[in-house]
Amino acid sequence: MKKIILVLILICIVGVTAFLFSNGSDTNIDGNSIKSDEEFQEVVLGMKNYNYYPNEISVNVGEPVRITLDSSVKGCYRGFTINELNVRKYSKSPEDYIEFTPMEKGTYRFACSMGMGTGKLIVK
């Protein structure tokens, strides 16, 4: 049992470290920096029952999105990913945010750095 706990802690440390040193910061899916003077579709995610809340969000295609993780979000859940859109960022505090512009309609899975917390991004 102690070995399992130790392995889980190690996995969590590796996941957080990978996010801290990744390139996924403040870029849209084309790899371009998003301008701060644009209007964003603002989304605030919290944590409820060990998952993101709300765990289904809808946004409009072609419009910039800004996701903020509130203070209830802890641990590896602060490492936010949408793999299909190349969105990857570790949000250090509720003042930090994740910005991107979805360019194709569809349903995309978002998750924490370890894949434990998940949700759905619906681009209309």
Backbone as CSV, one residue per row, in Angstrom:
resi,resn,N_x,N_y,N_z,CA_x,CA_y,CA_z,C_x,C_y,C_z
1,MET,0.819,-1.191,0.000,0.000,0.000,0.000,0.863,1.255,0.000
2,LYS,1.954,1.249,0.772,2.847,2.405,0.816,3.495,2.649,-0.541
3,LYS,3.806,1.552,-1.259,4.422,1.685,-2.576,3.465,2.352,-3.558
4,ILE,2.188,1.997,-3.469,1.188,2.592,-4.363,1.073,4.085,-4.106
5,ILE,1.013,4.472,-2.861,0.917,5.893,-2.512,2.157,6.636,-2.983
6,LEU,3.320,6.048,-2.783,4.569,6.664,-3.221,4.587,6.843,-4.741
7,VAL,4.127,5.840,-5.474,4.077,5.914,-6.936,3.112,7.015,-7.372
8,LEU,1.953,7.124,-6.744,0.987,8.163,-7.088,1.544,9.555,-6.822
9,ILE,2.233,9.720,-5.725,2.857,11.015,-5.417,3.913,11.347,-6.466
10,LEU,4.707,10.375,-6.834,5.743,10.569,-7.841,5.136,10.958,-9.189
11,ILE,4.073,10.298,-9.573,3.394,10.611,-10.833,2.879,12.045,-10.807
12,CYS,2.293,12.457,-9.701,1.778,13.817,-9.561,2.908,14.837,-9.687
13,ILE,4.032,14.574,-9.057,5.184,15.490,-9.117,5.693,15.592,-10.554
14,VAL,5.795,14.476,-11.242,6.262,14.479,-12.627,5.281,15.250,-13.516
15,GLY,3.984,15.061,-13.320,2.971,15.770,-14.115,3.042,17.273,-13.934
16,VAL,3.135,17.722,-12.701,3.232,19.156,-12.422,4.524,19.717,-12.994
17,THR,5.624,19.005,-12.842,6.912,19.461,-13.374,6.851,19.585,-14.895
18,ALA,6.216,18.637,-15.558,6.095,18.695,-17.015,5.338,19.940,-17.446
19,PHE,4.305,20.310,-16.701,3.552,21.514,-17.038,4.353,22.774,-16.796
20,LEU,5.119,22.800,-15.752,5.901,23.989,-15.448,6.931,24.287,-16.528
21,PHE,7.413,23.251,-17.217,8.445,23.438,-18.222,7.942,23.237,-19.646
22,SER,6.620,23.219,-19.845,6.081,23.043,-21.195,5.974,24.387,-21.904
23,ASN,5.721,24.347,-23.206,5.613,25.557,-24.015,4.191,26.075,-24.137
24,GLY,3.219,25.471,-23.507,1.825,25.823,-23.730,1.356,27.055,-22.991
25,SER,1.951,28.193,-23.212,1.557,29.383,-22.476,0.933,30.429,-23.368
26,ASP,-0.259,30.854,-23.022,-0.932,31.995,-23.635,-0.837,32.033,-25.159
27,THR,-1.067,30.929,-25.822,-1.059,30.927,-27.273,-2.357,30.341,-27.772
28,ASN,-2.749,30.767,-28.965,-3.925,30.149,-29.549,-3.504,28.888,-30.283
29,ILE,-4.440,28.240,-30.967,-4.106,26.953,-31.563,-3.156,27.080,-32.747
30,ASP,-2.973,28.290,-33.271,-1.999,28.493,-34.342,-0.610,28.797,-33.792
31,GLY,-0.476,28.888,-32.467,0.792,29.197,-31.853,1.075,30.686,-31.751
32,ASN,0.090,31.519,-32.122,0.268,32.963,-32.053,-0.201,33.493,-30.703
33,SER,0.463,34.520,-30.205,0.031,35.140,-28.956,-1.323,35.800,-29.168
34,ILE,-2.169,35.712,-28.161,-3.487,36.328,-28.236,-3.388,37.751,-27.715
35,LYS,-3.947,38.687,-28.440,-3.896,40.092,-28.047,-4.785,40.341,-26.842
36,SER,-4.321,41.179,-25.928,-5.069,41.439,-24.705,-6.204,42.425,-24.910
37,ASP,-6.277,43.100,-26.068,-7.337,44.074,-26.269,-8.583,43.464,-26.906
38,GLU,-8.550,42.192,-27.209,-9.718,41.518,-27.767,-10.731,41.218,-26.664
39,GLU,-11.991,41.070,-27.058,-12.999,40.647,-26.091,-12.994,39.126,-26.031
40,PHE,-13.036,38.615,-24.818,-12.947,37.178,-24.607,-14.274,36.601,-24.139
41,GLN,-14.476,35.333,-24.454,-15.546,34.566,-23.841,-14.977,34.089,-22.513
42,GLU,-15.424,34.677,-21.413,-14.863,34.396,-20.091,-15.515,33.151,-19.498
43,VAL,-14.693,32.235,-19.000,-15.171,31.019,-18.335,-14.402,30.879,-17.024
44,VAL,-15.132,30.675,-15.929,-14.493,30.425,-14.640,-14.825,28.994,-14.238
45,LEU,-13.776,28.197,-14.017,-13.957,26.812,-13.584,-13.562,26.690,-12.123
46,GLY,-14.362,25.933,-11.387,-14.057,25.600,-10.012,-13.863,24.103,-9.901
47,MET,-13.868,23.631,-8.675,-13.697,22.202,-8.418,-14.820,21.771,-7.481
48,LYS,-15.500,20.687,-7.847,-16.603,20.172,-7.054,-16.629,18.658,-7.218
49,ASN,-16.715,17.927,-6.108,-16.742,16.460,-6.141,-15.557,15.892,-6.920
50,TYR,-14.358,16.450,-6.695,-13.117,15.983,-7.309,-13.129,16.069,-8.833
51,ASN,-13.821,17.079,-9.364,-13.833,17.294,-10.806,-14.017,18.781,-11.072
52,TYR,-13.742,19.189,-12.322,-13.984,20.572,-12.702,-15.481,20.860,-12.649
53,TYR,-15.819,22.083,-12.278,-17.225,22.484,-12.235,-17.351,23.888,-12.789
54,PRO,-18.196,24.113,-13.772,-18.961,23.082,-14.479,-18.023,22.261,-15.357
55,ASN,-18.421,21.032,-15.618,-17.531,20.192,-16.419,-17.981,20.120,-17.882
56,GLU,-18.910,20.975,-18.249,-19.286,21.137,-19.656,-19.462,22.628,-19.907
57,ILE,-18.691,23.140,-20.873,-18.784,24.558,-21.198,-18.941,24.717,-22.705
58,SER,-19.647,25.769,-23.115,-19.879,26.046,-24.531,-19.296,27.404,-24.884
59,VAL,-18.641,27.455,-26.036,-18.067,28.696,-26.546,-18.347,28.778,-28.047
60,ASN,-18.110,29.966,-28.618,-18.328,30.174,-30.043,-17.032,30.022,-30.819
61,VAL,-17.129,29.398,-31.981,-15.972,29.197,-32.842,-15.426,30.547,-33.301
62,GLY,-14.104,30.638,-33.396,-13.468,31.836,-33.910,-13.393,33.011,-32.955
63,GLU,-13.908,32.869,-31.738,-13.873,33.938,-30.750,-12.926,33.544,-29.612
64,PRO,-12.060,34.459,-29.186,-11.102,34.144,-28.121,-11.786,33.722,-26.820
65,VAL,-11.188,32.754,-26.148,-11.701,32.213,-24.884,-10.657,32.490,-23.802
66,ARG,-11.130,32.882,-22.627,-10.246,33.050,-21.464,-10.832,32.221,-20.324
67,ILE,-10.084,31.195,-19.893,-10.511,30.329,-18.796,-9.699,30.669,-17.558
68,THR,-10.402,30.866,-16.457,-9.776,31.124,-15.164,-10.142,29.981,-14.232
69,LEU,-9.165,29.480,-13.487,-9.414,28.442,-12.486,-9.490,29.134,-11.133
70,ASP,-10.654,29.034,-10.463,-10.818,29.751,-9.195,-10.028,29.105,-8.060
71,SER,-10.128,29.672,-6.870,-9.309,29.226,-5.736,-9.678,27.837,-5.218
72,SER,-10.826,27.285,-5.625,-11.186,25.931,-5.192,-10.394,24.864,-5.955
73,VAL,-9.769,25.233,-7.062,-9.014,24.287,-7.891,-7.620,24.118,-7.293
74,LYS,-7.272,22.883,-6.977,-6.007,22.574,-6.295,-5.201,21.516,-7.048
75,GLY,-3.927,21.402,-6.686,-3.061,20.317,-7.153,-2.922,20.235,-8.653
76,CYS,-2.930,19.007,-9.160,-2.719,18.790,-10.594,-3.868,19.349,-11.433
77,TYR,-5.005,19.670,-10.808,-6.136,20.254,-11.524,-5.802,21.660,-12.033
78,ARG,-4.751,22.276,-11.479,-4.327,23.597,-11.955,-3.562,23.487,-13.282
79,GLY,-3.138,22.267,-13.626,-2.511,22.010,-14.925,-3.608,21.679,-15.916
80,PHE,-3.995,22.631,-16.746,-5.165,22.518,-17.610,-4.750,22.189,-19.035
81,THR,-5.416,21.206,-19.644,-5.087,20.809,-21.010,-6.331,20.596,-21.862
82,ILE,-6.195,20.941,-23.131,-7.137,20.515,-24.175,-6.223,20.007,-25.282
83,ASN,-5.894,18.749,-25.241,-4.883,18.186,-26.138,-5.183,18.405,-27.611
84,GLU,-6.433,18.234,-28.022,-6.788,18.358,-29.438,-6.593,19.780,-29.967
85,LEU,-6.578,20.768,-29.068,-6.383,22.161,-29.479,-4.992,22.681,-29.108
86,ASN,-4.130,21.790,-28.640,-2.775,22.152,-28.212,-2.774,23.236,-27.135
87,VAL,-3.745,23.162,-26.241,-3.818,24.095,-25.118,-3.267,23.372,-23.901
88,ARG,-2.252,23.974,-23.269,-1.605,23.357,-22.119,-1.030,24.470,-21.252
89,LYS,-1.505,24.588,-20.027,-0.959,25.625,-19.153,-1.176,25.256,-17.699
90,TYR,-0.182,25.572,-16.896,-0.310,25.440,-15.454,-0.712,26.814,-14.925
91,SER,-1.888,26.908,-14.349,-2.427,28.158,-13.821,-2.053,28.251,-12.347
92,LYS,-1.095,29.101,-12.033,-0.536,29.164,-10.684,-1.503,29.702,-9.646
93,SER,-2.422,30.603,-10.051,-3.339,31.233,-9.105,-4.612,31.638,-9.838
94,PRO,-5.655,32.040,-9.094,-6.892,32.497,-9.743,-6.713,33.758,-10.587
95,GLU,-5.599,34.467,-10.419,-5.337,35.643,-11.244,-4.744,35.257,-12.605
96,ASP,-4.257,34.038,-12.725,-3.700,33.533,-13.968,-4.852,33.050,-14.851
97,TYR,-4.612,32.900,-16.129,-5.672,32.450,-17.023,-5.089,31.704,-18.208
98,ILE,-5.991,31.003,-18.906,-5.650,30.242,-20.100,-6.402,30.893,-21.254
99,GLU,-5.704,31.280,-22.312,-6.344,31.914,-23.456,-6.054,31.130,-24.731
100,PHE,-7.074,31.031,-25.574,-6.933,30.383,-26.877,-8.137,30.755,-27.723
101,THR,-8.056,30.484,-29.019,-9.167,30.737,-29.935,-9.488,29.444,-30.670
102,PRO,-10.651,28.834,-30.405,-11.022,27.607,-31.120,-11.459,27.948,-32.550
103,MET,-10.833,27.322,-33.518,-11.098,27.646,-34.925,-11.981,26.620,-35.635
104,GLU,-12.324,25.528,-34.952,-13.195,24.525,-35.557,-14.282,24.117,-34.577
105,LYS,-15.492,23.949,-35.099,-16.592,23.474,-34.267,-16.318,22.037,-33.858
106,GLY,-16.862,21.665,-32.711,-16.693,20.295,-32.257,-16.758,20.198,-30.750
107,THR,-16.589,19.002,-30.253,-16.566,18.742,-28.818,-15.172,18.251,-28.462
108,TYR,-14.566,18.911,-27.493,-13.196,18.632,-27.105,-13.139,18.310,-25.619
109,ARG,-12.300,17.368,-25.270,-12.127,16.979,-23.865,-11.060,17.858,-23.235
110,PHE,-11.389,18.425,-22.059,-10.335,19.087,-21.288,-10.079,18.275,-20.037
111,ALA,-8.863,18.404,-19.499,-8.465,17.579,-18.361,-7.353,18.255,-17.578
112,CYS,-7.132,17.727,-16.384,-5.982,18.177,-15.594,-4.731,17.495,-16.146
113,SER,-3.592,17.855,-15.598,-2.331,17.328,-16.110,-2.220,15.812,-16.007
114,MET,-2.944,15.209,-15.073,-2.875,13.756,-14.911,-4.082,13.033,-15.513
115,GLY,-5.032,13.783,-16.069,-6.215,13.185,-16.670,-7.259,12.744,-15.670
116,MET,-7.119,13.149,-14.409,-8.077,12.731,-13.372,-9.342,13.586,-13.429
117,GLY,-9.185,14.898,-13.515,-10.324,15.795,-13.645,-10.559,16.055,-15.113
118,THR,-11.819,15.933,-15.552,-12.117,16.075,-16.970,-13.361,16.920,-17.168
119,GLY,-13.578,17.281,-18.417,-14.774,18.005,-18.803,-14.872,18.074,-20.313
120,LYS,-15.904,18.778,-20.778,-16.176,18.875,-22.197,-16.262,20.341,-22.609
121,LEU,-15.534,20.696,-23.655,-15.636,22.014,-24.264,-16.392,21.836,-25.563
122,ILE,-17.537,22.503,-25.674,-18.344,22.424,-26.890,-18.166,23.726,-27.655
123,VAL,-17.631,23.618,-28.859,-17.415,24.796,-29.703,-18.512,24.815,-30.741
124,LYS,-19.331,25.878,-30.701,-20.488,25.998,-31.621,-20.176,26.947,-32.759
